[in-house]
Amino acid sequence: MTIIIEEDIDTEWRNWIKSTFIPKISDTSLFISHRILKVLSSPNEGITYCIQFVAESAAQYDQFVSNHALEIMELHTEKFKNRCVSFSTLMEYVE
């Protein structure tokens, strides 16, 4: 997922992502790894991050979307309402 945040919430956002958001997603046991990346060449205002979650199968990803994604994203939206924009992109390894 890619998230563009306002600069003044950077520390608070990163702390919340590490202490609440990622653990909630990890607790589903549907992903085998994750990483947080900062986008260095974003044309957008604010700070852009990419949080990657790796699932072993498309079925596990689908299960996450069907059973958990909305609830977890609502927590993020409530916490940082009108202070960030996010979107998700589904990718696969090709090599």
Order of alpha helices (4+ residues) and beta strands (2+ residues): beta-alpha-alpha-beta-beta-alpha-alpha-beta
